[in-house]
Amino acid sequence: MTRSVPTAAEENAMRILREITGAPVTALDIAGANEGTVDARIDYGHGRIAVVEMTTLVRQDAKRIRDRLRRFGRSMPNPGQG
């Protein structure tokens, strides 16, 4: 999902990736990006790169409840989304 800026959860994940790898991490899935663009790129240096797709894990029953609420125009907080 392309947004103008990364979500708070994505920013946090990129910060952790920077700390773990010691490498620059760049958000890619932002305004103007093509459909299907990965969330971030890690530049290890010497031409080595990695790409990152961030996801949220939810229990199936929580997903089912969210889907039902959405049908009625309602929602509940999702701690994985910023």
Secondary structure, DSSP 8 states (H G I E B T S, - for coil): --BSS--HHHHHHHHHHHHHH-S-EEE-SBTT--TT--SEEEEEETTEEEEE-------HHHHHHHHHHHHTT-----TT--
